[in-house]
Amino acid sequence: MTQRLFLLRHGEVTSHRGDVPVTDEGLRTAVEVGHRLAGRAEGPIRVISGETRRTRDTAAAVARGAREAGATVLEDGVAFALRNPDLYLAGVRVDMVSSEEAFAVQIPGFTEADVAKVAFFAEWLTAPDRVGWWVRHPDPPGDDAAAVAARIRSFAASLADRADDTAVTVGVTHSPVLRACGLDVAGSDTGEPAWLAGLEAEIGADRSVTLRVLAEAP
């Protein structure tokens, strides 16, 4: 059975200063996407997400919309592969956030001044397009774009192992993951995806993965 994976950015948020919730408009858009995906699926839809509140809330709204449109939906919770890139600061895996304070609170005993002394993170916080800067960075302290794209391709390929009748999986993730995959597919940075836009993957029984970039939400 050919598997399809829709890998989508979470819904609209007002900032990235910590794990903030999706806006009401973002949730409404996610429900609408669920409605549309239900119309395209011939069987059950599996919905998964990254670990953050914004991805989990978006996934729940997509699932709700698909159910409202008559689809059978399996909410399978958090998929570890859909996490943001792994970056390390002072021996701790840190989330990509947008302030020294938000980095410092992730590391016991670390201060905002300590964060500012580390060149990569000081530059990250001043870059106009932080994610684009990471995508192009040759040696980040952790995952680079190629590593994230390889992770997602391996994850997508594993969907061929499923023996049930769930042929469509919706995974809600983050902009850095999608931009890393976009670079892998297009050969250049595709820029910030729209809310609920991202990638579509077709996975063959032989575990082959064909990715294409979605210009807008499905």
MARKE-122431 format. One record per residue: residue in three letters; x, y, z of N, C-alpha, C in turn. Coordinates in steps of 0.05 Angstrom, whole numbers, plus 5000, padded with zeros to 4 digits. Last residue first. Layout:
<atoms>
torse:Ala; nu:X; nv:Y; nw:Z; cau:X; cav:Y; caw:Z; cu:X; cv:Y; cw:Z
...
</atoms>
This chain:
<atoms>
torse:Pro; nu:4940; nv:5443; nw:5053; cau:4926; cav:5425; caw:5036; cu:4896; cv:5428; cw:5038
torse:Ala; nu:4968; nv:5510; nw:5053; cau:4956; cav:5488; caw:5067; cu:4940; cv:5470; cw:5049
torse:Glu; nu:5016; nv:5522; nw:5000; cau:4996; cav:5530; caw:5019; cu:4985; cv:5505; cw:5033
torse:Ala; nu:5057; nv:5497; nw:4973; cau:5057; cav:5526; caw:4975; cu:5037; cv:5536; cw:4995
torse:Leu; nu:5091; nv:5440; nw:4992; cau:5064; cav:5451; caw:4989; cu:5066; cv:5482; cw:4992
torse:Val; nu:5141; nv:5403; nw:4960; cau:5135; cav:5426; caw:4977; cu:5107; cv:5435; cw:4971
torse:Arg; nu:5148; nv:5332; nw:4962; cau:5143; cav:5357; caw:4947; cu:5134; cv:5378; cw:4966
torse:Leu; nu:5184; nv:5271; nw:4961; cau:5175; cav:5294; caw:4975; cu:5169; cv:5317; cw:4956
torse:Thr; nu:5182; nv:5203; nw:4962; cau:5182; cav:5225; caw:4944; cu:5169; cv:5249; cw:4958
torse:Val; nu:5216; nv:5147; nw:4983; cau:5202; cav:5171; caw:4993; cu:5205; cv:5193; cw:4971
torse:Ser; nu:5213; nv:5075; nw:4988; cau:5221; cav:5099; caw:4973; cu:5204; cv:5123; cw:4982
torse:Arg; nu:5195; nv:5029; nw:5010; cau:5206; cav:5049; caw:5028; cu:5218; cv:5073; cw:5014
torse:Asp; nu:5167; nv:4997; nw:4976; cau:5196; cav:4992; caw:4977; cu:5211; cv:5012; cw:4995
torse:Ala; nu:5118; nv:5020; nw:4976; cau:5121; cav:4995; caw:4991; cu:5150; cv:4987; cw:4994
torse:Gly; nu:5130; nv:5091; nw:4980; cau:5124; cav:5066; caw:4966; cu:5128; cv:5042; cw:4984
torse:Ile; nu:5102; nv:5150; nw:4999; cau:5120; cav:5129; caw:5008; cu:5112; cv:5103; cw:4995
torse:Glu; nu:5101; nv:5218; nw:4988; cau:5090; cav:5193; caw:4979; cu:5110; cv:5171; cw:4985
torse:Ala; nu:5091; nv:5276; nw:5025; cau:5108; cav:5255; caw:5018; cu:5092; cv:5231; cw:5009
torse:Glu; nu:5087; nv:5346; nw:5026; cau:5072; cav:5321; caw:5022; cu:5092; cv:5300; cw:5013
torse:Leu; nu:5097; nv:5400; nw:5071; cau:5107; cav:5381; caw:5052; cu:5087; cv:5358; cw:5049
torse:Gly; nu:5068; nv:5460; nw:5084; cau:5091; cav:5445; caw:5090; cu:5099; cv:5427; cw:5067
torse:Ala; nu:5018; nv:5498; nw:5122; cau:5030; cav:5488; caw:5097; cu:5055; cv:5472; cw:5104
torse:Leu; nu:5003; nv:5517; nw:5172; cau:4990; cav:5492; caw:5162; cu:4999; cv:5484; cw:5134
torse:Trp; nu:5026; nv:5581; nw:5154; cau:5014; cav:5564; caw:5175; cu:4999; cv:5541; cw:5162
torse:Ala; nu:5077; nv:5577; nw:5103; cau:5052; cav:5588; caw:5114; cu:5043; cv:5570; cw:5137
torse:Pro; nu:5148; nv:5571; nw:5114; cau:5122; cav:5561; caw:5104; cu:5099; cv:5575; cw:5117
torse:Glu; nu:5201; nv:5613; nw:5099; cau:5181; cav:5606; caw:5119; cu:5156; cv:5595; cw:5107
torse:Gly; nu:5244; nv:5583; nw:5047; cau:5232; cav:5604; caw:5064; cu:5211; cv:5594; cw:5083
torse:Thr; nu:5271; nv:5545; nw:5019; cau:5244; cav:5552; caw:5009; cu:5231; cv:5574; cw:5026
torse:Asp; nu:5338; nv:5543; nw:5002; cau:5319; cav:5548; caw:5024; cu:5292; cv:5558; cw:5013
torse:Ser; nu:5351; nv:5494; nw:4951; cau:5354; cav:5521; caw:4963; cu:5333; cv:5525; cw:4984
torse:Gly; nu:5338; nv:5444; nw:4935; cau:5365; cav:5453; caw:4931; cu:5371; cv:5481; cw:4941
torse:Ala; nu:5288; nv:5421; nw:4942; cau:5291; cav:5442; caw:4922; cu:5319; cv:5451; cw:4917
torse:Val; nu:5296; nv:5381; nw:4982; cau:5280; cav:5376; caw:4958; cu:5287; cv:5395; cw:4936
torse:Asp; nu:5328; nv:5404; nw:5022; cau:5335; cav:5378; caw:5011; cu:5321; cv:5372; cw:4985
torse:Leu; nu:5299; nv:5450; nw:5033; cau:5326; cav:5452; caw:5022; cu:5335; cv:5426; cw:5009
torse:Gly; nu:5254; nv:5425; nw:5055; cau:5252; cav:5441; caw:5031; cu:5278; cv:5444; cw:5017
torse:Cys; nu:5276; nv:5404; nw:5102; cau:5267; cav:5386; caw:5081; cu:5263; cv:5400; cw:5054
torse:Ala; nu:5287; nv:5453; nw:5128; cau:5309; cav:5434; caw:5123; cu:5301; cv:5414; cw:5101
torse:Arg; nu:5235; nv:5473; nw:5131; cau:5255; cav:5487; caw:5115; cu:5279; cv:5469; cw:5109
torse:Leu; nu:5212; nv:5436; nw:5167; cau:5201; cav:5439; caw:5139; cu:5221; cv:5453; cw:5121
torse:Val; nu:5242; nv:5445; nw:5213; cau:5240; cav:5418; caw:5201; cu:5232; cv:5420; cw:5172
torse:Pro; nu:5231; nv:5500; nw:5223; cau:5258; cav:5491; caw:5217; cu:5259; cv:5463; cw:5204
torse:Ser; nu:5172; nv:5500; nw:5232; cau:5185; cav:5512; caw:5209; cu:5213; cv:5502; cw:5204
torse:His; nu:5147; nv:5437; nw:5258; cau:5157; cav:5464; caw:5260; cu:5170; cv:5474; cw:5235
torse:Thr; nu:5089; nv:5395; nw:5254; cau:5116; cav:5400; caw:5263; cu:5122; cv:5430; cw:5262
torse:Val; nu:5043; nv:5344; nw:5248; cau:5046; cav:5372; caw:5253; cu:5073; cv:5378; cw:5266
torse:Gly; nu:5025; nv:5297; nw:5200; cau:5044; cav:5303; caw:5222; cu:5048; cv:5333; cw:5225
torse:Val; nu:4980; nv:5251; nw:5179; cau:4984; cav:5280; caw:5182; cu:5003; cv:5285; cw:5205
torse:Thr; nu:4976; nv:5198; nw:5135; cau:4985; cav:5207; caw:5161; cu:4989; cv:5237; cw:5159
torse:Val; nu:4938; nv:5151; nw:5101; cau:4945; cav:5179; caw:5103; cu:4952; cv:5186; cw:5131
torse:Ala; nu:4926; nv:5098; nw:5105; cau:4944; cav:5105; caw:5083; cu:4952; cv:5134; cw:5084
torse:Thr; nu:4910; nv:5049; nw:5146; cau:4915; cav:5078; caw:5148; cu:4935; cv:5087; cw:5127
torse:Asp; nu:4901; nv:4995; nw:5150; cau:4890; cav:5009; caw:5127; cu:4892; cv:5039; cw:5129
torse:Asp; nu:4964; nv:4964; nw:5172; cau:4935; cav:4971; caw:5174; cu:4926; cv:4986; cw:5150
torse:Ala; nu:5017; nv:4957; nw:5171; cau:5001; cav:4936; caw:5158; cu:4971; cv:4941; cw:5160
torse:Arg; nu:5074; nv:4998; nw:5159; cau:5047; cav:4995; caw:5171; cu:5031; cv:4974; cw:5155
torse:Asp; nu:5121; nv:5007; nw:5134; cau:5119; cav:4983; caw:5150; cu:5091; cv:4978; cw:5161
torse:Ala; nu:5120; nv:5056; nw:5110; cau:5114; cav:5033; caw:5093; cu:5112; cv:5007; cw:5109
torse:Leu; nu:5138; nv:5090; nw:5149; cau:5109; cav:5087; caw:5146; cu:5101; cv:5064; cw:5128
torse:Ser; nu:5192; nv:5094; nw:5142; cau:5183; cav:5074; caw:5161; cu:5152; cv:5070; cw:5160
torse:Ala; nu:5199; nv:5139; nw:5110; cau:5202; cav:5112; caw:5098; cu:5191; cv:5090; cw:5116
torse:Ala; nu:5193; nv:5180; nw:5148; cau:5173; cav:5176; caw:5128; cu:5174; cv:5148; cw:5116
torse:Phe; nu:5241; nv:5172; nw:5178; cau:5215; cav:5170; caw:5191; cu:5194; cv:5164; cw:5170
torse:Ser; nu:5278; nv:5183; nw:5137; cau:5278; cav:5157; caw:5150; cu:5252; cv:5152; cw:5164
torse:Arg; nu:5265; nv:5237; nw:5126; cau:5263; cav:5217; caw:5105; cu:5262; cv:5189; cw:5117
torse:Ile; nu:5276; nv:5260; nw:5176; cau:5249; cav:5260; caw:5166; cu:5245; cv:5239; cw:5144
torse:Arg; nu:5333; nv:5253; nw:5179; cau:5315; cav:5242; caw:5199; cu:5286; cv:5239; cw:5189
torse:Ala; nu:5349; nv:5283; nw:5135; cau:5353; cav:5254; caw:5135; cu:5336; cv:5241; cw:5156
torse:Ala; nu:5335; nv:5334; nw:5152; cau:5322; cav:5323; caw:5128; cu:5325; cv:5293; cw:5127
torse:Val; nu:5370; nv:5339; nw:5196; cau:5341; cav:5339; caw:5200; cu:5327; cv:5327; cw:5177
torse:Ala; nu:5420; nv:5338; nw:5170; cau:5413; cav:5317; caw:5190; cu:5383; cv:5316; cw:5195
torse:Ala; nu:5417; nv:5384; nw:5138; cau:5419; cav:5358; caw:5125; cu:5411; cv:5335; cw:5145
torse:Ala; nu:5417; nv:5425; nw:5176; cau:5393; cav:5420; caw:5160; cu:5394; cv:5393; cw:5147
torse:Asp; nu:5447; nv:5399; nw:5237; cau:5446; cav:5417; caw:5215; cu:5422; cv:5410; cw:5197
torse:Asp; nu:5443; nv:5390; nw:5307; cau:5433; cav:5383; caw:5281; cu:5437; cv:5406; cw:5261
torse:Gly; nu:5498; nv:5420; nw:5341; cau:5477; cav:5400; caw:5340; cu:5469; cv:5394; cw:5312
torse:Pro; nu:5515; nv:5478; nw:5334; cau:5521; cav:5460; caw:5356; cu:5499; cv:5439; cw:5360
torse:Pro; nu:5527; nv:5482; nw:5262; cau:5513; cav:5489; caw:5286; cu:5520; cv:5470; cw:5309
torse:Asp; nu:5560; nv:5494; nw:5212; cau:5568; cav:5478; caw:5235; cu:5554; cv:5486; cw:5260
torse:Pro; nu:5540; nv:5526; nw:5170; cau:5556; cav:5502; caw:5164; cu:5562; cv:5484; cw:5188
torse:His; nu:5474; nv:5550; nw:5162; cau:5498; cav:5549; caw:5180; cu:5514; cv:5524; cw:5174
torse:Arg; nu:5427; nv:5553; nw:5135; cau:5451; cav:5558; caw:5119; cu:5477; cv:5554; cw:5136
torse:Val; nu:5389; nv:5544; nw:5175; cau:5389; cav:5527; caw:5152; cu:5416; cv:5529; cw:5136
torse:Trp; nu:5400; nv:5588; nw:5210; cau:5407; cav:5561; caw:5218; cu:5409; cv:5542; cw:5193
torse:Trp; nu:5379; nv:5629; nw:5177; cau:5407; cav:5630; caw:5185; cu:5417; cv:5602; cw:5194
torse:Gly; nu:5326; nv:5614; nw:5175; cau:5342; cav:5614; caw:5151; cu:5371; cv:5614; cw:5157
torse:Val; nu:5313; nv:5622; nw:5229; cau:5312; cav:5595; caw:5218; cu:5328; cv:5593; cw:5192
torse:Arg; nu:5320; nv:5678; nw:5234; cau:5336; cav:5659; caw:5250; cu:5336; cv:5632; cw:5238
torse:Asp; nu:5326; nv:5731; nw:5202; cau:5312; cav:5706; caw:5195; cu:5327; cv:5684; cw:5209
torse:Pro; nu:5359; nv:5768; nw:5229; cau:5332; cav:5775; caw:5221; cu:5314; cv:5751; cw:5214
torse:Ala; nu:5397; nv:5749; nw:5286; cau:5392; cav:5744; caw:5257; cu:5363; cv:5752; cw:5250
torse:Thr; nu:5404; nv:5751; nw:5340; cau:5404; cav:5777; caw:5325; cu:5399; cv:5774; cw:5295
torse:Leu; nu:5402; nv:5700; nw:5359; cau:5383; cav:5719; caw:5370; cu:5383; cv:5745; cw:5355
torse:Trp; nu:5446; nv:5676; nw:5332; cau:5418; cav:5667; caw:5327; cu:5398; cv:5688; cw:5335
torse:Glu; nu:5488; nv:5701; nw:5357; cau:5482; cav:5707; caw:5329; cu:5454; cv:5699; cw:5322
torse:Ala; nu:5485; nv:5677; nw:5408; cau:5484; cav:5706; caw:5405; cu:5477; cv:5715; cw:5377
torse:Phe; nu:5491; nv:5624; nw:5393; cau:5465; cav:5633; caw:5403; cu:5463; cv:5663; cw:5403
torse:Phe; nu:5545; nv:5623; nw:5375; cau:5523; cav:5613; caw:5358; cu:5496; cv:5625; cw:5367
torse:Ala; nu:5576; nv:5644; nw:5419; cau:5574; cav:5658; caw:5393; cu:5549; cv:5649; cw:5376
torse:Val; nu:5558; nv:5658; nw:5483; cau:5562; cav:5635; caw:5464; cu:5556; cv:5645; cw:5436
torse:Lys; nu:5544; nv:5700; nw:5515; cau:5573; cav:5695; caw:5510; cu:5578; cv:5673; cw:5490
torse:Ala; nu:5490; nv:5698; nw:5522; cau:5500; cav:5719; caw:5504; cu:5530; cv:5714; cw:5498
torse:Val; nu:5485; nv:5660; nw:5562; cau:5476; cav:5653; caw:5535; cu:5489; cv:5672; cw:5515
torse:Asp; nu:5504; nv:5689; nw:5606; cau:5518; cav:5665; caw:5597; cu:5511; cv:5657; cw:5569
torse:Ala; nu:5464; nv:5727; nw:5610; cau:5491; cav:5736; caw:5603; cu:5508; cv:5712; cw:5594
torse:Glu; nu:5422; nv:5696; nw:5628; cau:5420; cav:5708; caw:5602; cu:5448; cv:5717; cw:5592
torse:Thr; nu:5451; nv:5637; nw:5661; cau:5439; cav:5664; caw:5660; cu:5437; cv:5674; cw:5631
torse:Phe; nu:5443; nv:5573; nw:5690; cau:5452; cav:5590; caw:5668; cu:5438; cv:5616; cw:5669
torse:Gly; nu:5421; nv:5539; nw:5728; cau:5444; cav:5555; caw:5736; cu:5455; cv:5573; cw:5714
torse:Pro; nu:5395; nv:5494; nw:5681; cau:5398; cav:5501; caw:5709; cu:5424; cv:5517; cw:5714
torse:Ile; nu:5366; nv:5516; nw:5624; cau:5392; cav:5505; caw:5634; cu:5395; cv:5513; cw:5663
torse:Gln; nu:5322; nv:5541; nw:5606; cau:5324; cav:5513; caw:5600; cu:5348; cv:5500; cw:5612
torse:Val; nu:5328; nv:5594; nw:5616; cau:5310; cav:5579; caw:5635; cu:5311; cv:5549; cw:5629
torse:Ala; nu:5360; nv:5612; nw:5573; cau:5372; cav:5609; caw:5600; cu:5354; cv:5592; cw:5618
torse:Phe; nu:5325; nv:5617; nw:5530; cau:5346; cav:5597; caw:5529; cu:5355; cv:5591; cw:5558
torse:Ala; nu:5293; nv:5658; nw:5548; cau:5280; cav:5633; caw:5541; cu:5300; cv:5610; cw:5538
torse:Glu; nu:5331; nv:5700; nw:5553; cau:5316; cav:5690; caw:5577; cu:5305; cv:5662; cw:5571
torse:Glu; nu:5344; nv:5710; nw:5501; cau:5364; cav:5699; caw:5519; cu:5351; cv:5687; cw:5543
torse:Ser; nu:5294; nv:5688; nw:5454; cau:5305; cav:5707; caw:5473; cu:5326; cv:5694; cw:5490
torse:Ser; nu:5268; nv:5650; nw:5422; cau:5275; cav:5676; caw:5410; cu:5285; cv:5697; cw:5430
torse:Val; nu:5287; nv:5581; nw:5412; cau:5270; cav:5602; caw:5423; cu:5281; cv:5629; cw:5414
torse:Met; nu:5293; nv:5515; nw:5402; cau:5297; cav:5540; caw:5388; cu:5278; cv:5561; cw:5397
torse:Asp; nu:5310; nv:5480; nw:5463; cau:5291; cav:5487; caw:5442; cu:5300; cv:5513; cw:5428
torse:Val; nu:5370; nv:5443; nw:5477; cau:5353; cav:5466; caw:5481; cu:5334; cv:5470; cw:5457
torse:Arg; nu:5404; nv:5397; nw:5514; cau:5389; cav:5400; caw:5489; cu:5369; cv:5422; cw:5493
torse:Val; nu:5464; nv:5416; nw:5547; cau:5435; cav:5411; caw:5549; cu:5423; cv:5415; cw:5521
torse:Gly; nu:5516; nv:5433; nw:5548; cau:5511; cav:5405; caw:5553; cu:5481; cv:5398; cw:5555
torse:Ala; nu:5513; nv:5486; nw:5533; cau:5523; cav:5479; caw:5560; cu:5515; cv:5450; cw:5568
torse:Leu; nu:5469; nv:5470; nw:5485; cau:5481; cav:5493; caw:5498; cu:5488; cv:5484; cw:5527
torse:Tyr; nu:5450; nv:5442; nw:5423; cau:5462; cav:5438; caw:5450; cu:5475; cv:5463; cw:5460
torse:Leu; nu:5393; nv:5424; nw:5385; cau:5415; cav:5442; caw:5390; cu:5425; cv:5439; cw:5419
torse:Asp; nu:5356; nv:5387; nw:5342; cau:5370; cav:5385; caw:5368; cu:5394; cv:5404; cw:5368
torse:Pro; nu:5299; nv:5417; nw:5310; cau:5327; cav:5408; caw:5310; cu:5339; cv:5407; cw:5338
torse:Asn; nu:5234; nv:5395; nw:5337; cau:5252; cav:5415; caw:5326; cu:5281; cv:5404; cw:5325
torse:Arg; nu:5203; nv:5331; nw:5324; cau:5214; cav:5352; caw:5342; cu:5230; cv:5372; cw:5326
torse:Leu; nu:5186; nv:5287; nw:5297; cau:5176; cav:5313; caw:5288; cu:5185; cv:5336; cw:5306
torse:Ala; nu:5204; nv:5241; nw:5320; cau:5218; cav:5250; caw:5295; cu:5209; cv:5278; cw:5288
torse:Phe; nu:5169; nv:5229; nw:5360; cau:5194; cav:5241; caw:5367; cu:5208; cv:5252; cw:5343
torse:Ala; nu:5102; nv:5244; nw:5360; cau:5122; cav:5229; caw:5345; cu:5149; cv:5243; cw:5349
torse:Val; nu:5048; nv:5241; nw:5404; cau:5073; cav:5254; caw:5397; cu:5091; cv:5235; cw:5382
torse:Gly; nu:4985; nv:5215; nw:5381; cau:5001; cav:5230; caw:5400; cu:5027; cv:5241; cw:5388
torse:Asp; nu:4949; nv:5192; nw:5346; cau:4971; cav:5175; caw:5357; cu:4992; cv:5190; cw:5373
torse:Glu; nu:4885; nv:5188; nw:5332; cau:4904; cav:5207; caw:5343; cu:4925; cv:5192; cw:5358
torse:Leu; nu:4853; nv:5170; nw:5276; cau:4869; cav:5158; caw:5297; cu:4889; cv:5179; cw:5307
torse:Val; nu:4790; nv:5178; nw:5249; cau:4815; cav:5191; caw:5256; cu:4828; cv:5176; cw:5279
torse:Thr; nu:4747; nv:5174; nw:5195; cau:4757; cav:5160; caw:5218; cu:4785; cv:5169; cw:5224
torse:Ala; nu:4710; nv:5231; nw:5172; cau:4733; cav:5213; caw:5170; cu:4736; cv:5198; cw:5196
torse:Gly; nu:4670; nv:5270; nw:5173; cau:4663; cav:5242; caw:5169; cu:4685; cv:5222; cw:5168
torse:Ala; nu:4682; nv:5321; nw:5186; cau:4676; cav:5317; caw:5158; cu:4672; cv:5287; cw:5152
torse:Glu; nu:4694; nv:5317; nw:5239; cau:4669; cav:5331; caw:5232; cu:4662; cv:5326; cw:5203
torse:Arg; nu:4744; nv:5292; nw:5233; cau:4721; cav:5277; caw:5244; cu:4695; cv:5290; cw:5237
torse:Ala; nu:4774; nv:5335; nw:5214; cau:4771; cav:5311; caw:5198; cu:4747; cv:5294; cw:5207
torse:Gly; nu:4771; nv:5370; nw:5257; cau:4759; cav:5378; caw:5232; cu:4754; cv:5353; cw:5214
torse:Arg; nu:4799; nv:5341; nw:5296; cau:4771; cav:5348; caw:5301; cu:4757; cv:5355; cw:5274
torse:Ala; nu:4850; nv:5339; nw:5273; cau:4835; cav:5314; caw:5278; cu:4805; cv:5320; cw:5282
torse:Val; nu:4863; nv:5393; nw:5275; cau:4861; cav:5379; caw:5249; cu:4845; cv:5354; cw:5252
torse:Ala; nu:4864; nv:5399; nw:5331; cau:4844; cav:5414; caw:5315; cu:4841; cv:5402; cw:5287
torse:Ala; nu:4906; nv:5367; nw:5345; cau:4880; cav:5361; caw:5356; cu:4858; cv:5375; cw:5339
torse:Ala; nu:4948; nv:5394; nw:5319; cau:4941; cav:5367; caw:5310; cu:4913; cv:5359; cw:5320
torse:Thr; nu:4949; nv:5441; nw:5348; cau:4942; cav:5442; caw:5320; cu:4933; cv:5415; cw:5310
torse:Asp; nu:4965; nv:5422; nw:5398; cau:4939; cav:5435; caw:5395; cu:4930; cv:5436; cw:5366
torse:Arg; nu:5016; nv:5403; nw:5385; cau:4995; cav:5384; caw:5395; cu:4967; cv:5396; cw:5392
torse:Thr; nu:5043; nv:5449; nw:5368; cau:5039; cav:5427; caw:5349; cu:5017; cv:5408; cw:5359
torse:Arg; nu:5040; nv:5480; nw:5414; cau:5030; cav:5491; caw:5389; cu:5026; cv:5469; cw:5368
torse:Arg; nu:5066; nv:5449; nw:5454; cau:5037; cav:5455; caw:5456; cu:5026; cv:5464; cw:5429
torse:Thr; nu:5111; nv:5400; nw:5426; cau:5104; cav:5426; caw:5436; cu:5074; cv:5430; cw:5437
torse:Glu; nu:5125; nv:5352; nw:5401; cau:5119; cav:5352; caw:5430; cu:5109; cv:5378; cw:5441
torse:Gly; nu:5092; nv:5340; nw:5337; cau:5115; cav:5344; caw:5355; cu:5106; cv:5346; cw:5384
torse:Ser; nu:5040; nv:5291; nw:5321; cau:5052; cav:5318; caw:5324; cu:5079; cv:5317; cw:5338
torse:Ile; nu:4990; nv:5258; nw:5281; cau:5011; cav:5258; caw:5300; cu:5023; cv:5286; cw:5302
torse:Val; nu:4937; nv:5220; nw:5257; cau:4946; cav:5248; caw:5263; cu:4966; cv:5246; cw:5286
torse:Arg; nu:4913; nv:5182; nw:5204; cau:4929; cav:5182; caw:5228; cu:4940; cv:5210; cw:5233
torse:Ile; nu:4851; nv:5167; nw:5178; cau:4873; cav:5187; caw:5178; cu:4887; cv:5185; cw:5205
torse:Pro; nu:4821; nv:5112; nw:5141; cau:4827; cav:5127; caw:5165; cu:4850; cv:5146; cw:5162
torse:Gly; nu:4810; nv:5124; nw:5070; cau:4808; cav:5108; caw:5094; cu:4814; cv:5125; cw:5119
torse:Glu; nu:4816; nv:5160; nw:5031; cau:4798; cav:5138; caw:5025; cu:4794; cv:5120; cw:5049
torse:Ala; nu:4819; nv:5231; nw:5034; cau:4828; cav:5205; caw:5045; cu:4807; cv:5183; cw:5040
torse:Arg; nu:4798; nv:5278; nw:5020; cau:4818; cav:5267; caw:5002; cu:4827; cv:5239; cw:5011
torse:Gly; nu:4764; nv:5296; nw:5059; cau:4753; cav:5292; caw:5032; cu:4772; cv:5279; cw:5013
torse:Ala; nu:4799; nv:5304; nw:5100; cau:4779; cav:5282; caw:5102; cu:4768; cv:5276; cw:5075
torse:Leu; nu:4825; nv:5350; nw:5085; cau:4840; cav:5324; caw:5084; cu:4821; cv:5301; cw:5085
torse:Arg; nu:4785; nv:5388; nw:5096; cau:4794; cav:5383; caw:5068; cu:4809; cv:5356; cw:5065
torse:His; nu:4780; nv:5385; nw:5152; cau:4757; cav:5381; caw:5134; cu:4766; cv:5373; cw:5106
torse:Gly; nu:4832; nv:5399; nw:5167; cau:4821; cav:5373; caw:5173; cu:4797; cv:5366; cw:5156
torse:Val; nu:4831; nv:5452; nw:5151; cau:4850; cav:5434; caw:5138; cu:4841; cv:5405; cw:5143
torse:Glu; nu:4794; nv:5472; nw:5188; cau:4788; cav:5472; caw:5160; cu:4806; cv:5453; cw:5144
torse:Val; nu:4824; nv:5466; nw:5235; cau:4799; cav:5451; caw:5232; cu:4792; cv:5449; cw:5202
torse:Ala; nu:4865; nv:5502; nw:5225; cau:4871; cav:5474; caw:5228; cu:4846; cv:5457; cw:5224
torse:Thr; nu:4836; nv:5550; nw:5226; cau:4849; cav:5542; caw:5201; cu:4855; cv:5512; cw:5202
torse:Arg; nu:4822; nv:5551; nw:5280; cau:4801; cav:5550; caw:5260; cu:4813; cv:5540; cw:5233
torse:Leu; nu:4872; nv:5556; nw:5303; cau:4857; cav:5532; caw:5308; cu:4835; cv:5529; cw:5287
torse:Gly; nu:4886; nv:5608; nw:5285; cau:4902; cav:5585; caw:5278; cu:4888; cv:5558; cw:5282
torse:Glu; nu:4848; nv:5638; nw:5311; cau:4847; cav:5636; caw:5282; cu:4864; cv:5613; cw:5272
torse:Asp; nu:4865; nv:5631; nw:5364; cau:4839; cav:5621; caw:5356; cu:4837; cv:5618; cw:5326
torse:Thr; nu:4935; nv:5611; nw:5364; cau:4913; cav:5631; caw:5365; cu:4887; cv:5618; cw:5357
torse:Val; nu:4970; nv:5564; nw:5404; cau:4960; cav:5572; caw:5377; cu:4937; cv:5592; cw:5381
torse:Pro; nu:5012; nv:5582; nw:5460; cau:4989; cav:5568; caw:5448; cu:4984; cv:5579; cw:5420
torse:Val; nu:5084; nv:5575; nw:5467; cau:5060; cav:5591; caw:5468; cu:5037; cv:5575; cw:5454
torse:Asp; nu:5137; nv:5562; nw:5495; cau:5118; cav:5544; caw:5483; cu:5090; cv:5556; cw:5485
torse:Gly; nu:5180; nv:5619; nw:5479; cau:5171; cav:5597; caw:5495; cu:5149; cv:5581; cw:5481
torse:Arg; nu:5167; nv:5661; nw:5437; cau:5180; cav:5665; caw:5463; cu:5170; cv:5643; cw:5483
torse:His; nu:5147; nv:5667; nw:5387; cau:5161; cav:5642; caw:5393; cu:5177; cv:5645; cw:5419
torse:Ser; nu:5080; nv:5693; nw:5378; cau:5109; cav:5696; caw:5382; cu:5121; cv:5668; cw:5385
torse:Thr; nu:5029; nv:5679; nw:5364; cau:5035; cav:5707; caw:5365; cu:5064; cv:5713; cw:5369
torse:Val; nu:5016; nv:5628; nw:5314; cau:5023; cav:5636; caw:5341; cu:5030; cv:5666; cw:5341
torse:Glu; nu:4978; nv:5586; nw:5271; cau:4988; cav:5613; caw:5278; cu:4993; cv:5616; cw:5308
torse:Gly; nu:4995; nv:5515; nw:5273; cau:4978; cav:5538; caw:5268; cu:4991; cv:5564; cw:5278
torse:His; nu:5054; nv:5481; nw:5247; cau:5033; cav:5486; caw:5267; cu:5017; cv:5511; cw:5259
torse:Arg; nu:5065; nv:5453; nw:5182; cau:5072; cav:5472; caw:5203; cu:5048; cv:5475; cw:5222
torse:Leu; nu:5061; nv:5384; nw:5164; cau:5050; cav:5411; caw:5164; cu:5062; cv:5427; cw:5187
torse:Leu; nu:5063; nv:5333; nw:5121; cau:5079; cav:5344; caw:5143; cu:5075; cv:5374; cw:5143
torse:Phe; nu:5027; nv:5280; nw:5102; cau:5026; cav:5309; caw:5101; cu:5041; cv:5320; cw:5125
torse:Leu; nu:5042; nv:5222; nw:5070; cau:5047; cav:5237; caw:5094; cu:5045; cv:5266; cw:5088
torse:Arg; nu:5016; nv:5161; nw:5047; cau:5020; cav:5190; caw:5042; cu:5023; cv:5203; cw:5069
torse:Gln; nu:5035; nv:5097; nw:5021; cau:5028; cav:5114; caw:5043; cu:5033; cv:5143; cw:5035
torse:Thr; nu:5011; nv:5044; nw:4982; cau:5025; cav:5069; caw:4982; cu:5016; cv:5086; cw:5006
torse:Met; nu:5017; nv:4976; nw:5000; cau:5000; cav:5000; caw:5000; cu:5017; cv:5025; cw:5000
</atoms>
